[in-house]
Amino acid sequence: MISEEQNRIPSINGLVLAGGKSTRMGTAKDLLKWHGKEQRYYVADLLAPFCDEVFISCRQDQLENFDTNYNALTDTFLNMGPFGGILSALRSQRDKAWLVVACDLPLLDENSLSFLTASRNPEKVATTYKSPFDGLPEPLITIWEPKSYPILLNFLGIGNTCPRKVLINSDTLILNPQNPDALMNVNTPEEATKAQQFLNKNN
């Protein structure tokens, strides 16, 4: 029987952040095929075992060639980058926690998601990883609890739309990654080459 306490723990939805303009990369990051399919769908499939539902956060113009087997979630908070995507998700289903993952993490693996969800503390504002690259919390692979919504709105109210600042200044559980390479962010062609070499070596 499920105890009352377990009943109170918000279940998790997944959100793939895929709405960026990819200016530094020069090509759409969500459409890159690191693993044989567009990265936005690959990440959605990766999140699925850990979530009730998975949504892909995208711009209105990205819906033209969108695979209808997946759920799209367009921003209601516009022109704020990842911050807008996270807020839009939390607003759409207020009772859910959201496992938010950026689409530019080509080395992300199932074990990293499994460890994050298993270590989750729903009493906190969020559960996240410490970035192996700068030692700060990594907002683009984070479980945001429902209670983070008003906190994010407060930050928005003072003109701060940096999700990392929210994590730094909130009651956040920060985990050390077991596989630091999995958190490698790819924003430039140079980083893409490095990630491809890593994938080739490990496949």
C-alpha positions in Angstrom: 0.0 0.0 0.0 1.3 3.5 -0.8 1.8 5.6 2.3 0.4 9.1 2.6 3.9 10.5 2.4 4.7 8.7 -0.8 1.4 9.9 -2.2 2.5 13.5 -1.5 5.7 13.2 -3.5 5.1 14.9 -6.9 5.6 12.6 -9.8 8.1 13.6 -12.5 7.6 14.8 -16.1 10.4 15.2 -18.5 11.4 18.3 -20.5 13.9 18.3 -23.3 15.1 21.9 -23.9 15.3 22.2 -27.7 14.2 25.7 -28.5 17.6 27.4 -28.7 18.7 29.2 -31.8 22.1 27.4 -31.9 23.9 30.5 -33.2 27.4 29.4 -31.9 27.0 25.9 -33.5 25.8 27.3 -36.8 23.4 24.4 -37.2 20.3 23.4 -35.1 21.6 21.4 -32.2 18.2 19.7 -31.6 18.4 18.2 -35.2 21.9 16.7 -34.9 21.9 12.9 -35.1 24.5 11.8 -32.6 22.7 8.5 -32.0 20.9 7.8 -35.3 17.9 10.1 -34.7 17.4 13.8 -34.1 18.8 14.6 -30.7 15.6 16.1 -29.4 13.8 12.7 -29.9 16.8 10.7 -28.6 16.8 12.7 -25.3 13.0 12.3 -25.0 13.4 8.6 -25.4 16.2 8.6 -22.8 14.0 10.4 -20.3 10.9 8.3 -20.9 11.6 5.5 -18.4 12.0 8.0 -15.6 9.0 10.2 -16.3 5.2 10.0 -16.4 5.2 12.1 -19.6 8.0 13.7 -21.7 7.7 17.0 -23.5 10.0 18.7 -26.0 10.3 22.5 -25.3 10.4 24.3 -28.6 9.6 27.4 -30.5 6.4 27.8 -32.5 8.3 27.7 -35.8 9.9 24.3 -34.9 6.5 22.6 -35.0 6.4 22.5 -38.8 8.5 19.3 -39.0 7.7 17.9 -35.6 7.2 14.1 -35.1 3.6 13.8 -33.8 4.7 10.7 -31.7 6.3 13.2 -29.3 4.7 15.9 -27.2 5.7 19.5 -27.9 5.5 22.2 -25.3 5.9 25.7 -26.7 7.1 28.5 -24.4 4.5 30.8 -22.7 7.4 32.8 -21.2 9.0 34.1 -24.4 12.6 35.0 -25.3 14.2 33.9 -22.1 16.1 30.9 -23.3 16.1 27.8 -20.9 14.6 29.9 -18.1 11.5 30.4 -20.2 11.2 26.7 -21.1 11.5 25.7 -17.4 8.9 28.2 -16.3 6.5 27.3 -19.1 6.7 23.6 -18.1 6.2 24.3 -14.4 3.2 26.5 -15.2 1.6 23.9 -17.5 1.4 21.2 -14.8 1.8 22.8 -11.4 1.7 19.6 -9.4 4.5 17.9 -11.2 8.3 17.9 -10.7 10.2 18.4 -14.0 13.3 16.6 -15.0 14.8 19.1 -17.4 17.6 18.2 -19.8 19.1 20.3 -22.6 19.4 18.7 -26.0 23.1 19.6 -26.3 24.4 16.9 -24.0 25.3 14.2 -26.6 27.2 12.0 -24.0 24.3 11.9 -21.5 23.6 8.3 -20.4 20.9 6.4 -18.7 23.0 5.8 -15.6 23.4 9.6 -15.0 19.6 10.0 -15.2 19.0 7.0 -13.0 21.4 8.3 -10.3 19.8 11.8 -10.4 16.3 10.5 -10.0 17.2 7.9 -7.3 19.0 10.7 -5.3 16.2 13.2 -5.7 15.1 15.0 -2.6 11.6 16.3 -3.1 11.9 18.5 0.0 14.4 20.6 -1.8 13.7 23.2 -4.5 15.7 21.1 -7.0 18.1 18.2 -7.4 21.0 18.7 -9.7 24.6 17.9 -10.6 27.7 19.8 -9.9 29.3 20.8 -13.2 32.7 19.0 -13.6 33.7 22.0 -15.8 33.2 24.9 -13.4 32.0 23.4 -10.1 28.7 25.2 -10.2 25.2 23.5 -10.3 24.2 22.4 -13.8 20.7 23.7 -14.4 20.3 21.9 -17.7 20.1 18.5 -16.1 18.0 19.1 -13.1 14.8 18.0 -11.3 12.9 21.1 -10.6 10.2 20.6 -7.9 6.8 22.3 -8.0 8.0 24.6 -5.2 10.6 26.1 -7.6 7.9 27.8 -9.7 7.3 30.8 -7.4 11.0 31.1 -6.7 11.7 31.3 -10.5 9.0 33.9 -10.8 10.6 35.9 -8.0 13.9 35.9 -9.9 12.1 36.9 -13.1 10.5 39.7 -11.1 13.9 41.2 -10.3 15.0 40.8 -13.9 17.2 37.7 -13.4 16.6 34.9 -15.9 19.6 32.7 -15.1 18.4 29.2 -13.9 21.9 28.5 -12.5 21.6 31.6 -10.2 18.3 30.2 -8.9 20.0 26.9 -8.0 22.9 28.7 -6.3 20.6 30.8 -4.2 18.0 28.2 -3.3 17.8 25.1 -1.2 19.2 22.8 -3.9 20.6 19.2 -3.6 23.8 19.2 -5.6 25.3 15.8 -6.6 28.7 14.9 -7.7 28.4 13.2 -11.2 29.5 9.6 -11.4 30.3 10.0 -15.0 31.5 13.7 -15.5 31.8 13.2 -19.3 28.0 12.7 -19.5 27.5 16.4 -18.7 29.7 17.7 -21.5 27.8 20.6 -23.2 28.2 21.0 -26.9 27.7 24.5 -28.2 30.4 24.9 -30.9 31.7 22.9 -33.9 34.9 22.3 -32.0 33.0 20.9 -29.0 31.0 18.8 -31.4 34.1 17.3 -32.9 35.4 16.4 -29.5 32.1 14.8 -28.5 32.0 12.8 -31.8 35.6 11.5 -31.1 34.4 10.4 -27.6 31.4 8.6 -29.0 33.4 6.9 -31.7 35.9 5.7 -29.1 33.2 4.4 -26.7 31.0 2.7 -29.3 
